[in-house]
Amino acid sequence: MTKSDLVQLDDRLHAQRQTFERLPIVDVGPLLDGSDARSVAKEFRWALANVGFMYIKNHGISGKLLDETFAQAKAFFNLPLQEKMNLHISNSGVALRGYIEIFGENTDPSKTKDLKECFDIGPERPNVESPFFGPNQWPATLPGFRETVFAYHEAMKELSITIVKGIALSLDLRSDFFEPKMKDPITSQRLQRYPPQTGVVDERIIGIGAHTDFGTLGIIAQDSVGGLQVMNRDGIWVEGTPIPGTFVVNIGDLLQKMTNDLYLANLHRVVNTSGRERYSIPFFIDADDDAVVAPLESCISEANPAQYQPTTCGAYKFRKYIYHFPHLRGRNGYGAAPLPIGQK
């Protein structure tokens, strides 16, 4: 992680944010059923401006589907290592689908090795079309795995689009404001397993090193083990304790850029000292691959001029992935123009 990745923690931004001792809980039922979307949007605004994270409840996702997806995740990670490695993410090239072994991805590589293993899927495509779009890899020996995990991906995509509508309202925009940028959005469904750590634990090896997410929005299902930590304005790590019936929602760098630092892509990490394996199922949604991301006019003022140059969603994310995945080194995936618009 470079110093530039920590810009959201400088004194200028701290002075604008309220501190927190726990992540806020937002009932999104009135957003989903349309009965009081504005009140939900108001709660979104406080949570995303000050914390960058929130729990959501009454989200409408079937508990049965969630339980079945966790069960399939456990079954996958219990497969022999070689069987998992046969589905390695490097097989998919720039599509970034498949298995990631322990220490195979490091979110803060200058400081931390990530003690986790993952499995990633996304929108189904018959061939590799571009970064983030291509065929998924599926295990052949787990009945029902493909159907369950992809059904979860589709359910979370629908929920996340509704959450994005609430975010638009929270910015005093039309609920459909972001739709033109999300006609074929980049999405990623991840399964994760964190082995427990014992003895002396420091930042050199933890579940996930301190980082902000690259993209727009994440929705995370946690098991009961815990270990998620989010930094507050005082520089203190706050536990994202699992709460039954909720998801954890957080925003990433691209939404912070769009809101010109009004909303916060906050630092977070995972430390699993529970003595048990920890499983989580994060879903990520972004704009379209070629969607231009720039500070919104409504978030620019004389006191707060535009802080970011325009970029495109896919190119920004892919440059971040190159930093984390060795098999992408030397590949830009975007021809001769991988850099943000207007930047050299």
N, C-alpha and C positions, 0 to 999 in steps of 0.2 A: 504494500500500500504506500502510495506517495503522499507527501504533505498536502498536495492539492486535493486529494480525496477527503481531507479533513476540514475543508473550508467551512462546512456548516457548523463548526465548533469555535469559530473565531469570536472575539469579544463583541464585534458589531452585531452578530446574530444572537449571541447569548443575551444581550440587553433587550432584545425584542421578544424573548420567550419566557414563559412561566415554567418553573421547575415542576417535577412530579415525583411522587414516591411509589406510584403503581400505575400500570397501564389502564386507561379508561375503558369502560365497558359500554358499548352502544347497542341498543335494541334496534335492529334494522328491519323488524317486521313492518313498521309503518312505511318504510321505503319500498319494500317488496310488494305490499298490497295497495300502495298508493294512497293510504289513508292520511298520512301526515309526513310526506317526504321532506318538507322544509325543516321540520324540527330535527329529523335525523341529520340533515345536511348541516345544521347549526352545530351539532355535536361532532360531526366529522371535522368541521373547520377548527374547533379548538384542539381536537386530538392530533390532527395532521400538522397544525402550525406549531404545536408545543412538544409533541412526543414523537410524531412520525409513525406511531404504532397505536393500535387499539384492538380490544377484543370485540367481536360481534356475536350477538345471540339472536335467536329466532330467525336464522338464516335460510331455513327451508331445505337444507340438504338432508337427505335420508340418513338416519343413524345406521340403518342396515347397510347402505352402500358404503358408509365410512368404515364400519367394522369389517366388512368384506375386503375393502381395499387395504386396511392395515394387515389383515390376515394374509393377503397375497404378498404384501411387502415382506412380511416375516418369512413366508415360504420361499420367496426369491432369494433373500440373503442367506438362507440356510442351504442353498444349493452348493455343490462343490465349487471351489474357486475357479477351476479350469472351465467349468460350464458357464460361469459368469463372465470370465475373461473372453470366451468365444463371442460374447456380445459387447465387447469393449467399445467405448465411445469413439475411439480412433478409427474403427471400421466405417463409421458414418461420415468421415471427413468434416466438411463445414456444416452439415446438418445437425451435428451435436446431439445424437441420440444413442442411448445405450448405457453400459455399465462403467462406473468409475470406481476404481479400487481405492483402498485406504492409502492416503497420501498422494492419490492421483490428481487431486485438485486442491490447491491451497489458496484461500481467499486473501491471506495476508502473507505472501511468500517471503517477504523480507524479514519476517519475525516468527511466523508460526507455521507448523505443519498440521494439516487438518486430519484429525482422527475420526474419519467417517468413510462410509462407502455409499454410493448413490446409484440410482437407475433413472434415466431420463427418457421421456417420450414427448411428442408434440403432435401437431396436425398431421394426418396421414397424407403422404404424397407417394406416387409410384416410383419417382426418381428424385435424386438430389437436384433441387431447383436453384437454391441460393443458400447462404447461411441461414440456419434455423428452419429450413423447409426441405424435407426429404422423407424417405421411408423410415418407419420405426423398426427397431429390432425387438423381437419377442422370444422369450424362452419357449422351447418346444415341449418341455416336460412338466409344465404346470397347467393342468386343466382349469379353464376359466380365468386365467391371469389376464390375458389380452382383453377379454370382454369387460372384466371388472375395472381394470385400471383405465381403459379408454372411456368407459362410461363415467368414471369419476372425473376424468379430464373434461368431458363435455358438460357435466353438471357444474363444475367449477368455472368453466368459461362463461356459462350463462349467469351464474351468480356474480362473477367479477364485472361483467358488463353492466349489471344493475348497480354495483358499488360505484363504478365509474360515473354513472348518471348522478348518483348522490354527490360525488366529488364535484361534478360540474355545478350542481345547485349550490354547493358550499362556497363556490367562487362567484356566486351571483350570475351564473351563466345559464343558458337553457339546458335542460337535462340531456338533450341530444347533441350538445355542442361538440363532443369528441367523436361522434359517430363517423364523420367523413375521414378521420384519421385511423379508424378501426374497422375497415371493411373486410380485411383479411389479416387479423392481428397476429403477431408473433406470440405464441403461447408455449409454455413448458410445464409439464407435470413431472415432478421429481419424487422418488421414494428415497428415504435416507435412514441409515442405521448408524448409531454412535455407540461403540463399545464403551463400557465404563472405565474410568481411570482411578487408580489407587496410588498411595504413597504421595510423594511431593509432586504437585502439579503446578507448572508455570506456563508462561505464554509460548514456550518453544513448541509444545504439543498440546493442543486442546481440540475439542470437537470441531468448531469452526472459529478461525481467528476473527478479530474485530474487523468489520467491513460495513459498507453500505451496499444495498442492492443496486444493480446497474440500471434497471429498467423503470417501469411505471408503477406496477402494483403487484403485491404478493398476498396470497391467502394461505395460511399455514394451519394444518391440523396437527396437533401435538398428542402424544400419548400421555399417560399420567406421570411420567418419570420426571419431567422438568429439566432445566438446564439452560433455557434461553435467557439471555441477559441483554438489557437495553440501557444505553447511557443517558443519564439525565443532564440538565444544564450545569449541575455542580460537578460533573465528571464522575459521578457515582454510578456503578452498575446496578440496575434495578431488575429484579427477577420477573420474568414473564411466566409466572406460575400457571400451570395448566388449570383451566376452569372447564368442567364438564359442560357440553352443549355449546361451546364457543369455538370460533376460529380466531387466530391472531391475524390481523391485517396490517401490512406496512407498505410504505411507498418507497420508491427508489430514486436514483439520481435524475432520471428524465422528468419525473413530475416535479422535483425540486427546481430543475431548470425552467420548466414551463411556468411555474408559479413565481419565478424570479426570487427564490429564497423565502417566499411566504410560507411554503410548506417544507417540512424537514425530512430528508432522507437520513435517518438516524443510524449511528453506529450500533451494531449488535454483534453478539457472539454466542457460542454454545459451549458450556463446560459441564460435562457429565461425570459427576462424582457420586452418583446415586448407588453404585454397586450393581445396577441393572442396565441392560441394553436399553437405549432410547431410540424410538422410531418417530419420525415426523414425515408429513406429506405436504410439502409446499407446492402451490400452483402459482405461476407467474404469467401475467398478461402485459403486453405492450401495445404500441401502435403498429400500424403496417410497416413493413420493411422500409419503404421509401418515404414514409411520413416525415415531414419536416418538423423538428422540435425546436422551439424558440420561446423566449419569454412572452407570455400573453400580454396584449396591450393593456388589459385591465389591471395587470400586476406591475406595470411600469409607471413611475411618477418622477417628478423632479427630485424628490428626496431619495428615491430608489430607482435610479436608471437601470437599464438592462444590464444584467451581470454576465450574460452568456451569449456567445455567438450561436447562430442557427447550426443545427446538425441534423442528420437523418437518423431515425430510430435504429435501423439495422446496423448501419456503419458504426455508430457509437457503441452499441452492445458488442459487436464483433471484435472491435479493437480491445475491449475489456477481456473478452474470452481468450484472445491471443496471449494475453499476459498470464492467464491461469492454466491453459492447456498446452503441454509441450507439442502435441501432434499438430497444432495450428501454427507453430512458429514458421515464419517465412511465407505465410499465406495471408492475403488480405481479403479474399472472397468478394471484393467489390471492384475488380478491374484496376484501373489506375487512379481511382478517386476514393480511397478509404477514409480520408480526413473530413472533418466537419465542413459544411458549406462556409465559404469565406475565410477559411483558415489554411495556412500553408504548412 
